[in-house]
Amino acid sequence: MLALRPMLEIVCTKEERQLLELIAEAAAVQNIACYAIGGFVRDKFLHRKSKDIDIVCAGNGIDVAHAVAEKCYPRPKVSYFKNFGTAHFHFRNFDVEFVGARKESYAAHSRKPEVTEGSLEDDQLRRDFTINAMAIDLRSDHFGELVDPFDGRGDIEQKIIRTPLNPDITFSDDPLRMMRAVRFAAQLHFTILPETLDAIKRNAERIKIVSQERVTDELNKIMLCKKPSVGFDLLYQTGLLSCFFPQMVDLAGAEYIDGKGHKDNFYHTLQVLDNVAYRSDDLWLRWAAVLHDIGKPATKRFEPDHGWTFHGHEVVGERMTPKIFKQLRLPLNDKMKWVAKLVALHLRPISLSKEEVTDSAMRRLLFDAGEDLDALMILCESDITSKNKQKVRKYLDNFQHVKERLIAVEEKDKIRNWQPPITGEIIMQTFQLQPSREVGYIKTAVREAILDGIIGNSLEEAFAFMLQKAATLGLVPIEQPKA
């Protein structure tokens, strides 16, 4: 049994210590020095759970991985890649990766480095941040010692994001590290050191050599933070956001004419995003928050009698959503359509809260939102923002009244996820029609009449109304619909 250093005893769980001991024993047989490094070590000092363990080896990492796997029961399957000198296995809920210590050099046009064998010191120098460069020594005579040449532990205590090397070199070599700096600041509630932040601003344009998929992966992680506005504001302030998401940057700023101004829609959007994040962990609902006002710059107008207006921005935003998803390499599937739908509908519940409205308006919202009503209501409630707390409370009270009305109307009329009793098939059968404009016109007229409360939600009333509408088109029924 290896003697544990007090530090390792304190920060690691029993399972983690046992696995590290297995690795140390196998590496000793191979006569290869090994170290746990990176995020696993960082998370130990942050008291965060971590299931990913990276092991750097001063030798052949693949050989060490196989030797460790032989000591595990049940024995895990080792996946390895000779070209990269890496190996990986899954054991007891841990994902363990082994790699040989290496040093890297970069060409200006690419973030793919030229890799050569190196020492632990070389490997730590190539790390993105000091908090990710700490290592736990797994050699038998130094087992559990912290190897921390850049005082990453001190930076954790001071909650600082800092690079081991000159930050201009670190970010120019691998520009994705700039996104990671922002993400760690947002996730961990850390501050990016001013010199490091300035380097991000100087190198922001370099992010364009990184694949959009990798950038968006980091963006989604920022989006899923407890308070995502922190990350988005850093992306904006550093110039990174304008490099890959200029439409959002276009929201920034407030313009004044004749003393009349509008709110800064960028920071309003960040407030809505935080409000949604407080209420829901759903990534796509958070994307709906980001995009809900994305159509405002294109629809902004100043009207002397009314001030600033953004008429139709929800329609423009709905149209922009697929283009932005494609641009950011987000999935062009039902998730995108769902976000676009919420963007299109996001003004509807709020408009119902401003005045006394009819049940028909409530029925229309229930019908149009369908099973997505709950998500829409979260978005709309989150969209109520103002520096005036009394104003916010008044709007929230009115919005609560809308929610209660929607519940009452739904209980009475059962419109949510409702399908009208008159289908296209019934219309075509009754009048012996093929699919046509007339069929669509009659079907829509019946649906609208029910939603407006002109007729009841029954087949009998709907059928009679269908005959009336068809007669205005000169159509004569051929037969009654079959049951």
HUHULIN-V740930 format. One record per helix or strand. SS is the DSSP state (2 for helix, 1 for strand). FROM is the first residue (numbers start at 0). LEN is the number of residues. If there is no record, write none. Layout:
SS/FROM/LEN, SS/FROM/LEN
//
This chain:
2/5/6, 2/13/17, 1/33/4, 2/38/7, 1/51/6, 2/60/11, 1/78/3, 1/85/6, 1/93/7, 1/101/4, 1/113/4, 2/119/6, 2/129/3, 1/134/3, 1/145/2, 2/151/7, 1/159/2, 2/166/7, 2/175/13, 1/190/2, 2/193/16, 2/211/12, 2/228/10, 2/239/5, 2/245/4, 1/255/2, 1/259/2, 2/264/15, 2/282/9, 2/295/4, 1/300/3, 1/306/3, 2/312/15, 2/333/12, 2/347/5, 2/358/24, 2/388/25, 2/423/8, 2/436/15, 2/458/14
//
